[in-house]
Amino acid sequence: MQKILELIPKSITEEYGQVETALEKICDKHNHIEDIIRLQRQYARIPLGAQQHLDINRVARDALEMLQESLQQRDVDVELVFQDVPLVRLEEVHFLQILVNLIKNSYESFDGGNVKNKKIILTSFLEGNESHNVVLSIKDNGCGFTEKEKENFFRFGYSTKARGSGFGLHSCANYLIANNGSIDAFSAGPGMGSEFILRLPTDTSLE
């Protein structure tokens, strides 16, 4: 058998290797699509408007899984710095949508720029002594923004994107505030990246 393999032209073995690699990529993509469909079905079964006891780390991982292809296409490195934090009480589908929008904003901040080492860092931790808040930070080294732009971020209809609706950050802020949470944005300026910080009260019904 070894002698037969040695007689096979090198070009054929190389071509076979390329086909094998392509098939592996197709299988990986197929598995990823199945994972996304599974997640979408899971969230589709959750009643709209119903609040749940949420592990924000898990929901953040689900959001990243759904956006994995877009992150890979942009060659964005994602780092998770998650602590074990208490549960919060929110509508899961709505909170997932908020995280998807914020992560999407982060990776789109690299579009049109020349950042070589694109990175998004998601961090979670417990803040406070007596009155505890669960904090989730989404930080990137993308295009950043000015203080003037920040003043308008959460205003209805405002968007820095050509095709943006201006609804995302506005509805995100309104939902979090209505649930005793908050969102804030920070940047050292254009080209210096940005950070969005969500603060959510712990679920006291579980104490």
C-alpha positions, 0 to 999 in steps of 0.5 A: 500500500505504501508503494502505491501511495508513493507512486501517486503524483504529488499534485494529486495528493496536494489536491486531495489535501485541499479537498479534505480541508475544504470539507472540514471547513464546510462541516465546521460551518454546518455545525455552527449553523446548527448551533445558531438554529438551536439557540434561535429555537431555544429563545423562540420558545421563551414567552415574550414579556416574561422575566426570567432569572438570568445568568448574564454570562450565559446570555453573553456567550449566546450572543457571541455564538450568534455573531461568531461568523461576523467576528471571524470575517473581521478577524476580531479576537474576543476575550472573556473576563467573567466572574461568577456573578448573581442572577439578574431578573430581566426578559431574556430575549430582550436582554439578548437583543441588547447584547447582540446590538452592543457587540455588533456595534463594537465589531462594526467600529473596526469597519473602514479602519486600519486596526491590526489587532482587533479586540473585544473584551467582555467583562462581568463582575459584582459591584457595590457593598450593600446595594449590589449591581452586576456589571457587564462591560463591552470594550473594543479598540475600534474607532471610538467617539467624541464627547459630542457624539456621546451626548447624542448616543441615547437620543431617539433617532440618532446614529453614526451609521449611514444605514443606522435607525438610531433605535438601538442604543435609545431602546436599550437605555430605556429598557435598562432604566425601566428595570432599575439598570443603566448603561454608560459609554466611555471613549478616550476619543476618535481612534481610541476604542470604546467601552459600554458598561451595563449595570443591573441590580441583582435578583433580590427575589432569590435571597 
